[in-house]
């Protein structure tokens, strides 16, 4: 485009300058405007000039590009904020470690929880044994995220949480609360109505697990 314009200027100069001006630099130059217009029209390709529609389209595309860049920047900022908030919450969300004042009478605990929810105490004892070796208050957790003495997933514990020691708090790490919650869970899933196998399978979806718990429970006096 620049080369064409230079060519046009040269042509205009040729048209505008009479031959006599070459010999006599002081001669007056007369420009024929009609010829200039004709030369311009002849030498400029109208298709090289953007139309109004092309200009509008270009502007719209530039605006859309700017909006997209702003959207991505806003999303990145929000993601960074959420990540920072998660890190902050994780830093303050520490397990509530329960420390018993005295060793817990586990058999009495199994009996009390079993009587309240209609579950054989030997079954509770066996589940506790298989899950954590009958640990008492503990923050031990599995690779899958199960927690506490009875290895509950936090969401399951919240759904059945029971305050076993009447201290006003149902704590997944507290052996009293964990055993009472396990009794409630097993009862709700069939143990209270005689379907112990089904309840144990709901506790851990494994036939091998069910058989292992039942075998240990029979060693504790269970006759089912």
C-alpha positions as CSV (number, residue, x, y, z in Angstrom):
1,X,0.0,0.0,0.0
2,X,2.9,2.4,0.8
3,X,4.5,1.7,-2.5
4,X,1.3,2.5,-4.4
5,X,0.9,5.8,-2.6
6,X,4.5,6.8,-3.4
7,X,3.8,5.9,-7.0
8,X,0.7,8.1,-7.0
9,X,2.5,11.0,-5.5
10,X,5.1,10.7,-8.3
11,X,2.4,10.6,-10.9
12,X,0.7,13.6,-9.4
13,X,4.0,15.5,-9.5
14,X,4.5,14.6,-13.1
15,X,0.9,15.8,-14.0
16,X,1.1,18.9,-12.0
17,X,4.5,20.2,-13.3
18,X,4.6,21.6,-16.8
19,X,7.5,20.8,-19.1
20,X,8.5,24.5,-19.0
21,X,9.0,24.2,-15.3
22,X,12.0,21.9,-15.8
23,X,13.8,24.5,-17.8
24,X,12.4,27.4,-15.8
25,X,12.1,26.6,-12.0
26,X,10.5,29.9,-11.4
27,X,7.5,29.1,-13.6
28,X,4.1,28.9,-11.9
29,X,2.8,25.4,-11.2
30,X,-0.8,24.7,-12.0
31,X,-2.5,21.6,-10.6
32,X,-5.4,20.1,-12.5
33,X,-7.4,18.6,-9.6
34,X,-9.6,16.6,-11.9
35,X,-6.6,14.7,-13.3
36,X,-5.3,14.1,-9.7
37,X,-8.6,12.5,-8.8
38,X,-8.6,10.4,-11.9
39,X,-5.0,9.2,-11.2
40,X,-5.9,8.4,-7.6
41,X,-9.0,6.5,-8.7
42,X,-7.1,4.6,-11.4
43,X,-4.2,3.5,-9.2
44,X,-5.8,2.7,-5.9
45,X,-7.4,-0.7,-5.6
46,X,-10.6,-0.2,-3.7
47,X,-10.4,-3.8,-2.4
48,X,-7.3,-2.9,-0.4
49,X,-9.2,-0.5,1.8
50,X,-11.2,-2.0,4.7
51,X,-15.0,-1.7,4.6
52,X,-17.1,-0.5,7.4
53,X,-18.2,-4.0,8.1
54,X,-14.5,-5.2,8.3
55,X,-13.6,-2.4,10.6
56,X,-16.6,-3.2,12.9
57,X,-15.8,-6.9,12.8
58,X,-12.2,-6.2,13.7
59,X,-13.3,-4.0,16.7
60,X,-15.7,-6.7,17.9
61,X,-13.0,-9.4,17.7
62,X,-10.6,-7.2,19.6
63,X,-13.2,-6.5,22.3
64,X,-14.0,-10.2,22.6
65,X,-10.4,-11.1,22.9
66,X,-10.0,-8.5,25.7
67,X,-13.0,-9.9,27.5
68,X,-11.7,-13.4,27.2
69,X,-8.3,-12.3,28.7
70,X,-10.1,-10.6,31.5
71,X,-12.2,-13.7,32.2
72,X,-9.2,-15.9,32.3
73,X,-7.4,-13.5,34.6
74,X,-10.5,-13.4,36.9
75,X,-10.7,-17.2,37.0
76,X,-7.0,-17.6,37.8
77,X,-7.4,-15.0,40.6
78,X,-10.4,-16.9,42.0
79,X,-8.6,-20.3,41.8
80,X,-5.6,-18.8,43.6
81,X,-7.9,-17.4,46.3
82,X,-9.7,-20.7,46.8
83,X,-6.4,-22.6,47.0
84,X,-5.1,-20.1,49.6
85,X,-8.3,-20.4,51.6
86,X,-8.1,-24.2,51.5
87,X,-4.5,-24.1,52.7
88,X,-5.5,-21.7,55.5
89,X,-8.4,-24.0,56.6
90,X,-6.2,-27.1,56.5
91,X,-3.7,-25.4,58.8
92,X,-6.2,-24.8,61.5
93,X,-8.4,-27.9,61.1
94,X,-6.4,-30.2,63.4
95,X,-7.7,-33.5,64.9
96,X,-9.3,-33.2,68.3
97,X,-7.2,-35.7,70.3
98,X,-9.1,-37.3,73.1
99,X,-7.2,-38.3,76.1
100,X,-9.0,-40.6,78.5
101,X,-8.5,-39.9,82.2
102,X,-8.5,-43.6,82.9
103,X,-8.3,-46.9,80.8
104,X,-11.7,-47.6,79.3
105,X,-13.6,-50.7,80.3
106,X,-14.2,-51.9,76.7
107,X,-16.4,-54.8,77.6
108,X,-18.7,-52.5,79.5
109,X,-18.7,-50.1,76.6
110,X,-19.6,-52.9,74.1
111,X,-22.4,-54.0,76.4
112,X,-23.8,-50.5,76.9
113,X,-23.7,-49.7,73.1
114,X,-25.1,-53.1,72.2
115,X,-28.0,-52.8,74.7
116,X,-28.9,-49.3,73.5
117,X,-29.1,-50.3,69.8
118,X,-29.9,-54.0,69.9
119,X,-26.5,-55.2,68.6
120,X,-24.6,-58.2,70.0
121,X,-21.7,-56.8,72.1
122,X,-19.4,-59.5,70.6
123,X,-20.0,-58.2,67.1
124,X,-19.0,-54.7,68.3
125,X,-15.9,-56.1,70.0
126,X,-15.0,-58.0,66.8
127,X,-15.4,-55.0,64.6
128,X,-13.3,-52.9,66.9
129,X,-10.6,-55.6,67.0
130,X,-10.5,-55.9,63.2
131,X,-10.5,-52.2,62.6
132,X,-7.8,-51.0,65.0
133,X,-6.9,-53.9,67.3
134,X,-9.3,-52.4,69.9
135,X,-7.4,-49.2,70.2
136,X,-9.0,-46.7,72.5
137,X,-9.0,-42.9,71.8
138,X,-6.9,-42.5,68.7
139,X,-6.4,-40.4,65.6
140,X,-5.2,-43.3,63.5
141,X,-6.5,-43.2,59.9
142,X,-6.4,-45.5,56.9
143,X,-5.1,-44.9,53.4
144,X,-8.7,-44.4,52.3
145,X,-9.4,-41.7,54.9
146,X,-11.3,-43.8,57.6
147,X,-10.6,-42.5,61.1
148,X,-10.7,-43.3,64.7
149,X,-11.0,-46.4,66.8
150,X,-13.8,-47.9,64.6
151,X,-12.4,-46.5,61.3
152,X,-15.3,-44.4,60.1
153,X,-15.3,-42.3,57.0
154,X,-16.0,-38.8,58.3
155,X,-19.2,-38.4,56.2
156,X,-20.6,-41.7,57.6
157,X,-19.7,-40.8,61.1
158,X,-21.5,-37.5,60.8
159,X,-24.6,-39.3,59.6
160,X,-24.8,-41.6,62.6
161,X,-22.7,-39.7,65.2
162,X,-23.7,-40.6,68.7
163,X,-22.3,-39.1,72.0
164,X,-21.4,-42.3,73.8
165,X,-19.9,-40.7,77.0
166,X,-22.5,-37.9,77.3
167,X,-19.9,-35.1,77.2
168,X,-21.9,-33.1,74.8
169,X,-19.7,-33.9,71.8
170,X,-19.7,-36.8,69.3
171,X,-16.0,-37.2,68.4
172,X,-14.8,-39.7,65.7
173,X,-11.6,-40.2,67.7
174,X,-13.3,-40.9,71.0
175,X,-13.7,-44.6,71.6
176,X,-17.0,-44.2,73.5
177,X,-18.5,-42.2,70.6
178,X,-17.0,-44.4,68.0
179,X,-18.4,-47.7,69.5
180,X,-21.8,-46.2,70.1
181,X,-21.9,-44.8,66.5
182,X,-20.8,-48.2,65.2
183,X,-23.7,-49.9,67.1
184,X,-26.1,-47.4,65.7
185,X,-24.8,-47.9,62.1
186,X,-24.9,-51.7,62.3
187,X,-28.4,-51.6,63.8
188,X,-29.7,-49.3,61.1
189,X,-28.3,-51.6,58.4
190,X,-29.9,-54.8,59.7
191,X,-28.0,-56.0,62.8
192,X,-30.8,-55.1,65.2
193,X,-33.3,-57.2,63.1
194,X,-31.0,-60.2,62.8
195,X,-29.3,-59.5,59.5
196,X,-25.8,-59.2,61.0
197,X,-24.0,-60.4,57.8
198,X,-25.7,-57.7,55.8
199,X,-24.9,-55.0,58.3
200,X,-21.3,-56.0,58.4
201,X,-21.1,-56.0,54.6
202,X,-22.4,-52.4,54.7
203,X,-19.7,-51.6,57.2
204,X,-17.1,-52.9,54.8
205,X,-18.1,-54.1,51.3
206,X,-16.0,-57.3,51.5
207,X,-17.2,-60.9,52.1
208,X,-13.8,-61.7,53.5
209,X,-14.2,-58.9,56.0
210,X,-17.6,-60.2,57.1
211,X,-16.3,-63.7,57.6
212,X,-13.3,-62.4,59.5
213,X,-15.4,-60.3,61.9
214,X,-17.9,-63.2,62.5
215,X,-15.0,-65.6,63.2
216,X,-13.5,-63.3,65.8
217,X,-17.0,-62.5,67.3
218,X,-17.6,-66.3,67.8
219,X,-14.3,-66.3,69.8
220,X,-15.9,-63.6,71.9
221,X,-19.0,-65.7,72.5
222,X,-21.2,-64.8,69.5
223,X,-23.4,-67.8,68.5
224,X,-24.7,-66.5,65.2
